[in-house]
Amino acid sequence: MNDAAILPDGETDLNTSTGSLERYRSATDPLPAANRLWPLYGAGWENLGDDGAYIERPLPAPGPDELLVRHDAVGICFSDIKVIRTGDNHPRIYHPLHERPAVLGHEVSLTIIEAGEHLREQYHPGDRFIVQADIYINDVSYAYGYEIQGGFSRYNIVDQRVLNGDHGNYLLPVQPTTGYAEAALSEPWACVEASYTVPYRVGWKPGGTVLITGEGAGVTLGTATGWRPAAVVSTAGNAQINAELAEWRMTNPPRADSIFNGADDDGSGSMSVLEIAEYMASMKVKPKRSTLFVWHVGEEKGLWGSAWFTDHPTIARDSIVAQLNLDMVGRGNAWDVTGATKEGAVLHGSPDYLQVVGSRRLSTELGDLVDKVNTTGKHNFNFDLSLDANGHPMNIYCRSDHYEYARYGIPVAFFTTGGHSDYHQLTDEAQYLNYPHMARIGKFVADLAVTIGNRATRLTVDQAKPNPKGVCQQ
């Protein structure tokens, strides 16, 4: 999109356009008297707008706990098309549209124009956000662009439903350098990127149900005898394949289970930290520096525990010289799909496999020390750095507890054996962990912790420190 396309009065002169663009970005231009919007009065394109055109309404003013925002860009999603086609019959439309029209548009990039008097310390004109559109109030969806007026309007009032819903604030800050359309399309573009990085199963789903149908002549189970679905149902007419299935069922009886034990995620990391703590407590000669062992809760809810601890540490934060994070260190087998490269190539484990993330992002010295301890201690791991690549769509560096330390400039290293087909499944159970491999990782990280603890000097931080309150992007 050409930036000049958003400027008023058709300005095309470069200097004039640049000045207008800066005023637009800072939200200092005079406001119009009217707001333009495209309401939907019912099912069908003929009911979008007033006789095929937008309507104008007086520009609203924010209340004390509200924001007046400007929609800078909006993505037109197939979800919007569904509402236009179905009208009142759409499951997220709770009222007759002819009585209260909906204003669609949930993929929006917006700018704060004016904050109500109670919100002026937190929000300022020119601040930019996108909206997590799936807004819940008392467990009821009041989605942006459905029950709440959306981006098919030039200006809008953002109220406490958005700012203080069931999951907190649904506004997500945007960097000033991010394009308006780029920000509005972040959710659909993330879906596109994810579609290229999803590891596809090459076997039956663990804990799932398999249906074999057709004649089945000439078909054998082969390597499938080692797979672990909960049940296999066959309507095949061939005796040979059914005989194989009967034998398979004798050695793989169905097991009723509804508990996600999380043996690898993250029983493996939690218990490895405990083993390292027991080992270091038993040392006759302790490291020169103290070692603090911390188990964080709520990682998958948004790094709750690590965020709280680093904001309210039990020791002086600037006395922490490094943080070593273990999360999911119990797999990494050759048949495990451990992730994907930035370009989408599938990764697999190996007997010496270990992923390392973030070890050089703040301190080159820490990254060198990780390599040195691996070599001199004869741990002999093959480090996979694929998921630490800048711009990797999985954004792993920002998604585990180590980042809450890194945001304060503390050097970190994250160790993991990566993903697998039992990740977040009922089948993530203790009998499937690779205990010898997990023990090797524990010994290596213990060796690294002792080495750091015995250094005469702190690790040098030679890379840029992040903003502790900023948005993390790998």
Secondary structure in CASP SS format (residue, H / E / C, confidence):
PFRMAT SS
TARGET T0000
AUTHOR 0000-0000-0000
METHOD secondary structure of the structure
MODEL  1
M C 1.00
N C 1.00
D H 1.00
A H 1.00
A H 1.00
I H 1.00
L C 1.00
P H 1.00
D H 1.00
G H 1.00
E C 1.00
T C 1.00
D C 1.00
L H 1.00
N H 1.00
T H 1.00
S H 1.00
T H 1.00
G H 1.00
S H 1.00
L H 1.00
E H 1.00
R H 1.00
Y H 1.00
R H 1.00
S H 1.00
A C 1.00
T C 1.00
D C 1.00
P C 1.00
L C 1.00
P C 1.00
A C 1.00
A E 1.00
N E 1.00
R E 1.00
L E 1.00
W C 1.00
P E 1.00
L E 1.00
Y C 1.00
G C 1.00
A C 1.00
G C 1.00
W H 1.00
E H 1.00
N H 1.00
L E 1.00
G C 1.00
D E 1.00
D C 1.00
G C 1.00
A E 1.00
Y C 1.00
I E 1.00
E E 1.00
R E 1.00
P E 1.00
L C 1.00
P C 1.00
A C 1.00
P C 1.00
G C 1.00
P C 1.00
D C 1.00
E C 1.00
L E 1.00
L E 1.00
V E 1.00
R E 1.00
H E 1.00
D E 1.00
A E 1.00
V E 1.00
G E 1.00
I C 1.00
C C 1.00
F H 1.00
S H 1.00
D H 1.00
I H 1.00
K H 1.00
V H 1.00
I H 1.00
R H 1.00
T H 1.00
G H 1.00
D H 1.00
N H 1.00
H C 1.00
P C 1.00
R C 1.00
I C 1.00
Y C 1.00
H C 1.00
P C 1.00
L C 1.00
H C 1.00
E C 1.00
R C 1.00
P C 1.00
A E 1.00
V E 1.00
L C 1.00
G C 1.00
H C 1.00
E E 1.00
V E 1.00
S E 1.00
L E 1.00
T E 1.00
I E 1.00
I E 1.00
E E 1.00
A E 1.00
G C 1.00
E C 1.00
H C 1.00
L C 1.00
R C 1.00
E C 1.00
Q C 1.00
Y C 1.00
H C 1.00
P C 1.00
G C 1.00
D C 1.00
R E 1.00
F E 1.00
I E 1.00
V E 1.00
Q C 1.00
A C 1.00
D C 1.00
I C 1.00
Y E 1.00
I E 1.00
N C 1.00
D C 1.00
V E 1.00
S E 1.00
Y C 1.00
A C 1.00
Y E 1.00
G C 1.00
Y C 1.00
E C 1.00
I E 1.00
Q C 1.00
G C 1.00
G C 1.00
F C 1.00
S E 1.00
R C 1.00
Y E 1.00
N E 1.00
I E 1.00
V E 1.00
D C 1.00
Q H 1.00
R H 1.00
V H 1.00
L H 1.00
N C 1.00
G E 1.00
D C 1.00
H C 1.00
G E 1.00
N C 1.00
Y C 1.00
L E 1.00
L E 1.00
P E 1.00
V C 1.00
Q C 1.00
P C 1.00
T C 1.00
T C 1.00
G C 1.00
Y H 1.00
A H 1.00
E H 1.00
A H 1.00
A H 1.00
L C 1.00
S H 1.00
E H 1.00
P H 1.00
W H 1.00
A H 1.00
C H 1.00
V H 1.00
E H 1.00
A H 1.00
S H 1.00
Y H 1.00
T H 1.00
V C 1.00
P C 1.00
Y C 1.00
R C 1.00
V C 1.00
G C 1.00
W C 1.00
K C 1.00
P C 1.00
G C 1.00
G C 1.00
T E 1.00
V E 1.00
L E 1.00
I E 1.00
T C 1.00
G C 1.00
E C 1.00
G C 1.00
A C 1.00
G C 1.00
V C 1.00
T C 1.00
L C 1.00
G H 1.00
T H 1.00
A H 1.00
T H 1.00
G H 1.00
W C 1.00
R C 1.00
P C 1.00
A C 1.00
A E 1.00
V E 1.00
V E 1.00
S E 1.00
T C 1.00
A C 1.00
G C 1.00
N C 1.00
A H 1.00
Q H 1.00
I H 1.00
N H 1.00
A H 1.00
E H 1.00
L H 1.00
A H 1.00
E H 1.00
W H 1.00
R H 1.00
M H 1.00
T H 1.00
N C 1.00
P C 1.00
P C 1.00
R C 1.00
A C 1.00
D C 1.00
S C 1.00
I C 1.00
F C 1.00
N C 1.00
G C 1.00
A H 1.00
D H 1.00
D H 1.00
D H 1.00
G H 1.00
S H 1.00
G H 1.00
S H 1.00
M H 1.00
S H 1.00
V H 1.00
L H 1.00
E H 1.00
I H 1.00
A H 1.00
E H 1.00
Y H 1.00
M H 1.00
A H 1.00
S H 1.00
M C 1.00
K C 1.00
V C 1.00
K C 1.00
P C 1.00
K C 1.00
R C 1.00
S C 1.00
T C 1.00
L C 1.00
F C 1.00
V C 1.00
W C 1.00
H C 1.00
V C 1.00
G C 1.00
E H 1.00
E H 1.00
K H 1.00
G C 1.00
L C 1.00
W H 1.00
G H 1.00
S H 1.00
A H 1.00
W H 1.00
F H 1.00
T H 1.00
D H 1.00
H C 1.00
P C 1.00
T C 1.00
I C 1.00
A C 1.00
R H 1.00
D H 1.00
S H 1.00
I C 1.00
V C 1.00
A C 1.00
Q E 1.00
L E 1.00
N E 1.00
L E 1.00
D C 1.00
M C 1.00
V C 1.00
G C 1.00
R C 1.00
G C 1.00
N C 1.00
A C 1.00
W C 1.00
D C 1.00
V E 1.00
T E 1.00
G E 1.00
A E 1.00
T C 1.00
K C 1.00
E C 1.00
G C 1.00
A C 1.00
V E 1.00
L E 1.00
H E 1.00
G C 1.00
S C 1.00
P C 1.00
D C 1.00
Y E 1.00
L E 1.00
Q E 1.00
V E 1.00
V E 1.00
G C 1.00
S C 1.00
R C 1.00
R C 1.00
L C 1.00
S C 1.00
T H 1.00
E H 1.00
L H 1.00
G H 1.00
D H 1.00
L H 1.00
V H 1.00
D H 1.00
K H 1.00
V H 1.00
N H 1.00
T H 1.00
T H 1.00
G C 1.00
K C 1.00
H C 1.00
N C 1.00
F C 1.00
N E 1.00
F E 1.00
D E 1.00
L C 1.00
S H 1.00
L H 1.00
D H 1.00
A C 1.00
N C 1.00
G C 1.00
H C 1.00
P C 1.00
M C 1.00
N C 1.00
I H 1.00
Y H 1.00
C H 1.00
R C 1.00
S C 1.00
D C 1.00
H H 1.00
Y H 1.00
E H 1.00
Y H 1.00
A H 1.00
R C 1.00
Y C 1.00
G C 1.00
I C 1.00
P C 1.00
V E 1.00
A E 1.00
F E 1.00
F E 1.00
T E 1.00
T C 1.00
G C 1.00
G C 1.00
H C 1.00
S C 1.00
D C 1.00
Y C 1.00
H C 1.00
Q C 1.00
L C 1.00
T C 1.00
D C 1.00
E C 1.00
A H 1.00
Q H 1.00
Y H 1.00
L C 1.00
N C 1.00
Y H 1.00
P H 1.00
H H 1.00
M H 1.00
A H 1.00
R H 1.00
I H 1.00
G H 1.00
K H 1.00
F H 1.00
V H 1.00
A H 1.00
D H 1.00
L H 1.00
A H 1.00
V H 1.00
T H 1.00
I H 1.00
G H 1.00
N C 1.00
R C 1.00
A C 1.00
T C 1.00
R C 1.00
L C 1.00
T C 1.00
V C 1.00
D C 1.00
Q C 1.00
A C 1.00
K C 1.00
P C 1.00
N C 1.00
P C 1.00
K C 1.00
G C 1.00
V C 1.00
C C 1.00
Q C 1.00
Q C 1.00
END
